[in-house]
Amino acid sequence: MPGFTHLHTASGYSLRYGASHPERLAERAAERGMDALALTDRDTLAGTIRFAKACAKAGVRPLFGVDLAYEATAPGP
């Protein structure tokens, strides 16, 4: 699927939001002919090294991001 890239993908490093290992995500993207895949775990970048190595092995270009949870604050007086 050249030309298509998932830009919001969570791995098992995103507690309660993802379950796949970074290596498996890269393998599946390569199986589907994708040339790139983003890893956007929630509140962490802990899986990026494993993901980058797996993407290099699978021939998939890694993209990195993070899904940050934050609490909006009310404007002051």
C-alpha positions as CSV (number, residue, x, y, z in Angstrom):
1,M,0.0,0.0,0.0
2,P,2.6,2.6,-1.1
3,G,1.6,6.1,-0.4
4,F,-0.6,5.3,2.6
5,T,0.8,5.8,6.2
6,H,-0.9,5.3,9.5
7,L,0.0,8.4,11.5
8,H,-1.6,7.3,14.8
9,T,-0.4,3.9,16.0
10,A,-0.1,2.8,19.6
11,S,2.1,-0.1,20.8
12,G,2.1,-2.0,24.1
13,Y,4.0,0.8,25.6
14,S,0.7,2.8,25.6
15,L,-1.0,1.2,28.7
16,R,-4.6,0.6,28.0
17,Y,-4.3,2.0,24.4
18,G,-2.2,-0.5,22.5
19,A,-1.1,-4.1,22.7
20,S,1.2,-4.9,19.8
21,H,5.0,-5.0,20.1
22,P,6.9,-2.4,18.0
23,E,8.5,-5.3,16.1
24,R,5.1,-6.7,15.1
25,L,3.8,-3.4,14.0
26,A,6.8,-2.9,11.6
27,E,6.5,-6.5,10.3
28,R,2.8,-6.1,9.6
29,A,3.3,-2.7,7.8
30,A,6.0,-4.3,5.6
31,E,3.7,-7.3,4.8
32,R,1.1,-4.8,3.6
33,G,3.6,-3.0,1.4
34,M,3.5,0.2,3.5
35,D,6.7,2.4,3.0
36,A,6.3,4.2,6.4
37,L,4.6,3.9,9.8
38,A,4.2,6.3,12.7
39,L,4.5,5.2,16.3
40,T,2.5,7.6,18.6
41,D,2.3,6.0,22.0
42,R,0.4,7.7,24.8
43,D,2.6,9.8,27.2
44,T,5.8,8.0,26.3
45,L,8.6,7.6,23.8
46,A,9.8,4.4,25.4
47,G,9.2,2.1,22.4
48,T,11.0,4.3,19.8
49,I,14.3,2.5,19.8
50,R,12.8,-0.9,19.4
51,F,10.4,0.5,16.7
52,A,13.3,2.2,14.8
53,K,15.4,-1.0,14.8
54,A,12.4,-3.1,13.7
55,C,11.5,-0.7,10.9
56,A,15.1,-0.7,9.6
57,K,15.0,-4.5,9.5
58,A,11.6,-4.5,7.8
59,G,12.4,-1.8,5.3
60,V,9.8,0.6,6.6
61,R,10.5,4.3,7.3
62,P,9.7,5.1,11.0
63,L,7.9,8.2,12.0
64,F,7.7,9.3,15.6
65,G,5.2,11.2,17.7
66,V,3.6,11.1,21.1
67,D,-0.1,11.4,22.2
68,L,0.2,13.6,25.3
69,A,-2.6,13.7,27.8
70,Y,-2.9,17.0,29.6
71,E,-5.4,18.7,31.8
72,A,-6.5,22.0,30.4
73,T,-6.4,24.8,33.0
74,A,-8.9,27.6,33.3
75,P,-7.7,31.0,32.4
76,G,-6.7,33.1,35.4
77,P,-8.5,36.3,36.6
